[in-house]
Amino acid sequence: MRRLIQIVFLWCLCIPIFAQAEGWPSQYKGVMLQGFYWDSYDDTKWSVLTNQAEELSRNFSLIWIPNSGKTSSFYHDQNSKSMGYDPCFWLDNNSCFGTEEQLRTMISTFKEKGTGIIADVVVNHKNGLNSWADFPNENVIGSKTGFNYSLTWDNTNFSGICRTDEANHNDGSPVKGKLTGNDDTGDDFDGYRDLDHTNATVQQNIKTYVNFLKNELEYAGFRYDMVKGFGAGFIQIYNNEAKPTYSVGEYWDGNYTNVVNWIKGTGYTSAAFDFPLKDIINYAFENNNWGALSNKGIAGDPNMSRYAVTFVDNHDTYREKSNRLDNNVLAANAFILAMPGTPCIFLQHWKDHKVELAKMIAARKEAGITNQSKIVSGKYYDGGYVTIVQGENKKVMVISGFPQGVDMRGYTKVSEGTPENPNYAYYIETETAKDINVYVKADQDPLYLY
């Protein structure tokens, strides 16, 4: 009897471990599409994306879409446009991108084809309905789950808003001096109200929200906006509640250690966008500084690549010239499509380079490249850089720039530079390549596959 009690006790101790959200699947082979850019109101309508489901699902396993909740501006004027980063309603998902019915149809259509839709979850801050801080209470009976989803806010003492929020000291604020929440646990966001994630009601409301997204609307996972704005541990709370298959945070920081520490701070319940690699990509591909690719960000760390979501540009970086990559765009996409991590292709790049990107995505899948694949070799040579990655089935090789004298025997060319984007070539290993070495010019060291 004592032995049985010990076994039951140990089993109970293990329950939280098994209940822990995983952040991102191991050995994941998929490629993600960011299905929007700033002001992509026509290209990103739910009905427009649904009509492209056949083509998109052939290439992408995940599609990240804008925040689907109703904004206060849309509530007052359905002709208004917003990308959703001024969130007001969480349970009403009728927006300028389409009705909630169209959203559900899009999600289910892609799901049937094996592609998951990623929700843009904006919980760092929130907008009022009519003023700075009057958050709407919401109550919805789920048509799928039958569950009663309810959100209630303290619009009297404003205990759910950080007292460090600018609304507490701005002379134009109708709630100046009235906010009673705790200090912000992250960076302040001037624009909308910073939510106090230490507040029990705020936490419960967010748990309700992410459950609604995951179980009622059937999103496959979450992209958390501006996670620098609140403590990483809260992501762990929310993900352990909803248990999304995929979670990725926007920790906008080019410092490798800072981003990795954020991932660890979530208890590994979330991946992060590889901003350190984004900075390297900008430096290398914008200026033909190929040697910079010896540093491969989080994706280049075999202990962390599972949690790296790589990208060349996103909606934020693309709209500002100082952050946007303007040179060798297709070459940069070729690079991330050969690398470990989960590549996220930007919609505008997909529209501009669909044919070549589709070839490389197909080759990545054929080779069996995963988010944890091994970088066999990566080295600078005269005029360029050669990266070889071992997939579950074959290797892929991506050439960035024009390295001289590379022997391509044993590889089949998949895609190569165009007149507008000349500085790359993408290869997949052929069946006869197992014992063939790839050499560069005779005066340089050989680049061995094994």
N, C-alpha and C positions, 0 to 999 in steps of 0.2 A: 504493500500500500504506500509506504514511504517513497519507494522508487517511482511509482506512478505519479505521485504528487510532484516529485522532482521533474519528471518528464513534462508534465502539464505546465509547470512553472517556467521551464526553459522554453517551451513552445510559445507561451504567452510573451516572453521577452523578445521572441523573434518576430512577432506580429508587426511591430512598427517598421522593421527592416523590410518585410515583404510589402508593406503598405506604402513604402517610400516611392515617390515619383522618380522616374529614371532620367528625366531631362532630355535625353536624345538617345535613340536606339543605337546599340553597338553594331559595328560592321554594316552601317546603313549605306545603301547603294544609290539612293534617290538624289535627284537634282530638283531644286526649288526655283520657282519663278516669283519674282515680285511683280504682281499683276497691276501695278499702278505707278504713276509718277505724279508730281505736283500738277494739279488742274487736269488730270486725266479723266474728266467726268464723262466723256463720250466713250473712250476706249475701255473704261473700267465699269461701265454699267453692268449689273448682274446679268441682264439678258444678253449683253454682248459677249461676256465671258462664257456664258452657257452655250451660246451658238458656236464657240470655238472649242468646245469640250473634246471633240474627237482629236483634233490636232494637238491641243495642249496636253492632253492626257497621254499621248504617245511619247512625249518628251519630258514631262514633268510629273514627279510624284507628289509634289506639294505646290500649292499656290497661296501666297500671302496676299491678302486683300486689305483695303482700308478699313478703319473702324466703321462698323455697320450701324452703330446706334444713332438715333435721331438727335440732332443738335438743336439748341434753342433757336437758332436762326431759321432752321427748317420748320420747326414747330410754328413759328410766327409767319413764315413766308416760304411756301413750298417751291418757289422759284430760286431760293437762295442756294449757294454752293459752298460746301465746306469739305475739306479732306478728312474731317473727323477728329482733329486733335484739339478741339474745343468741346469735349464730350459733356453731354447733359443727361440724356436718358440712357440707361443701360439695358432695360428690358423691352423697350420699343425700338425695333430695328427697321423702321421705315425711314429712308434717307434719300439724299439726292442721287444715290446710285441705284435706287430701286426700292420696291416694296419688300416687306419681310417675306411675303409669299415667293417673290422672285429670288430672294436670297436663299430660302430653303430649297427651292427648285435647283438653283445652281449648286449648292452644297451636295444635294442628293445625286444630281446628275454626275458630278465629278467622282463622288464616292463610289458609284456603280462602276466607274471606269478605273478604279484603283488609285485615284488622286485625292489627297486630303486638302482641305481648305484651312489656312492658318488665319486666325483672328488677330487683328491689331488691337491689343488690350491697353487702353490708356487709363491707368489708375493712379498715376502720380498726381494728377490734378483733375479738377472738375469745374465745369461752368454752371452758373446759375441759370434759371429759366427766364426770369424777367429782370434780374439784377445780378449783383456780384456774387451772391452766396445763397440764393434761395433754391436749394436743390429739390427737385420734384420727388415726392414719395411715389413708389410704383408697386403695383400688385398685379401679377399675371398668373393665370392658370395655364400651365403648359399643355398645348394641344397634343404633343407627343407623349410626354411623361405623365401628364395629369397632376404634376406637382405644383403646389402653390409657391411661387417665387415672389418674395416681398422685400422691398427696400424702404427703410424709414430713416429720415435724417433729422438731426437736431438743428432746426432752423430758428431756435430761440437763443441758445447759448453758444451755438456754432462750435461745439466741442469736437467736431470731426475735422476741423480745419486748423492747421498749424498756426500758432500764435505769431510765428515768425513770418507768416505770409504778408506780402506787401499791402493787402487789403486792411491790415490791422493798423497801419501807420500812414497810409495815403490819405491826403486831405480830401480827395474826391470820392473816397469810399464810403458807401452808406453803412458799412459795418466796422468802421474804424474804432479800434479799442474794444470790440465786442467778441473777438475770436478767442476761445478759451482752450484750444487744443494744445498739445505739447509742442516743444520745438521740433522742427523738421529733422528727420533722421538722415537726410541727404541734402543735395543741392537745392536751393530755392529756385522756383520757376516763376518768373514774373510774367503774368499774363492771365492765369486762371488760378483758382484756389488750390493750394497745396494740401492734399489730404493727410491727416494724421494717422499713419498706419499703426501707431501704438494704441489707438482707440478701439475698444472692443466692438462698438457698433460699426465703425468703418471696416474692420476686419470681417465681420459677419456679412456686411453688404457685399464686399468684394468676393467672399466665398460664394455667396448666392449668385453673384454675377458670373463668375467663371464656371460654376455648375450649370447655369443656364446656357452659356455658350457651348459647353462641351456636351451636355446631355440632352438639352432641348433643341438647340439649333444644329447640333452634331458637327461642330468644328472639330478638326483633327488635333488642333493644338493652338498655341498662343505665341504671338510676338509681343513682348512687353515693351512699351514705349518708355523712353527716358528713365531707365532704371537707376541712373545716378541720383535720382531725386528722392529715393527712399532706401532703407536698409535692405541688403541682399537677403537676409533671413526671412523677410516677409514673402518673397517669392516662393521660398520653401513651404511656407504655411499655405499659400494659395494653390500651389501645384500639388501638394499632398492632399488637398481637399478635392480638386477636380481630376487629378491624375491624367493630364494630357499626355498623349504619346510623344508630342513634340513641344518643346518650349525653348524660345531663344530671346535673349535680352539685348536691348540696344544700350550697351555700355559704351558710349562714344568716348574712347580714350585710346590713343596710339601706344600707350605704355603696356607692354606685354604683361608685366607683373600685376598691374592694376586690374586688367581684364580677367586674368586667371584667378586672382584673389576674389573677384566678384563671383565667378563660377563656383569656386570653393565655398564662398559665403552663402550660396543658395543650397549648400549640401549636395552639390552636383545634380540638383533637380532641374537645372536649366543649362542650355548651351548659350553662347554669346556670339554676336557678329564679330568677325575677326578684323577689328579696326586696326590693330598693329600691322596686319598684312595689307590692308587697304593703303596705309601710309607708304609701305614699301612699294606697292604696285604703282602708286602715283609717282614716286621718285624714280623708279626703274623704267617704267614704260613711257612716261611723259618726256623723259630726257635721254632715253636710250642708255641708261646707266645699268647695264645688264648684270654687273657684278653684285649689285644690291640684292639680287634674288637669292644670294647665299643665305640671307635671313628670311625665313618663310613664315614668320608670325606664329600664331597658335597652331595653325594647320601643320606646321613643320615640326611640332613637338609630338613625338609618338605617344606621350603620356596624356596629352590633352586634345589631340586632333578630333577625337569623337565629339567634343563640345565646341568645335569651331565651325561656324557658318561663314563661308568665304563669299566675297562679293567684290565687284569692280566699282560699281556705283549704286546708290539708292536714291530715293526721292529727295532726301535732304542734300546729299553731296552733289547730286547732278545739277541742282538749280543754282549752285554757287560756283563760279569759275575757279575760285581758290581751292575748292575741294574736288571739282569734277576732273575726270581723266579725259583729255581731248585728243591724245596721241596714242596710236597703237591700241585702240580699244579692243579690236577683235583678238589681237595677240594676248592681251591681258586676260580676256575671257578664256582663251585656249589654255593659259597657264592654270587658272583655278579649276578648269575642267579636267586637268590631269592630276591635280593635287588631292591629298587626303582632305578630310573635312567635308562638309556638305555645301556644294556650290549653290549660290543664289543668283540667278540671272535677272538682270534689270529689264523691265518691260520694254523700255525704249531701245535697249541693245538687241533684244529679241526681234523687235520690229525691223530694225536696221540690218541685222545680220542673220536672219532666221535660217537660211539654207546651210551656212557653214556651222552655225551653232548646233543645229540638229544633227549634222554628221558627227560632230565631236561628242555630243551627248550619247549618241548611239554607240560610238566606239568605247566610251567610258563604261557603258553598261555591258557591252560585249566582253571587255577585259575584266569586268568584275571589280572595278575600283570602288572602295568603300571609304567611309570617313576615317578608317583606321589603317588604310593601306600603307605599306612601307615605301618610303622614298629610297630607291635603290642607289641612286646617284644624282647629285646636283652639283654642277661645277661650271665655273666661268671659263670660256675659251675665247680666243681672239675674235672679237666681233659679236659675241652673243653668249647665251647660257643654255645648257642642255639639262633637262630634268627627266629622270626615268622613275616611274612608279610601278610597283608590282601589284597587279590586281589578283583576284582569286583565280582567274583563268589565264590572263596574259598581262604583259607589260604594256604601258603606253609611254611614249616619249614626246615631249613637247620642246620645241626649239624656239627660244625667244631671241630675236635679233638675227644676226647672220654669222654664227660661229663657222669658222673655216675648216673645210676638209673632213666633215663628219661622214663616216661610212654608215649608210642606211641599210646595209644588207641585213636581211632577217626582219625588216619592218615594212609595213605597207602604209603608204601615205593616205591619210584620211582627209586632211584639209591643209591648205597652205595660203599664204598671204595673197591678198588682192592688191590691185594698184593703189587703192585707198588705204589699205591696212596690210602692208607688205611684210612686216617683221615677225613672222611666226611660221611654224609648220607643226602639224600634229600627226603622230604615227601610232599605229598599233602593231604589236608583235605578231608575226606570222607563225604558222605552226612549225616551220623549220628553223626558227630562230633560237632554239634552246641552247645551242653551243656556240653561237656566233658572238664575237666581241665587236663593239662599236669603237672605232678609232677616229681620232682627229688627225691633224697634221703631224707629220713624222717628228717634228721638233718639239712636240708636246707629249705629256704623259697620256697613255691610253685610258679611255673611259670604259671600264669593264662592267658588264651586266651582272657578273657574279664575282 
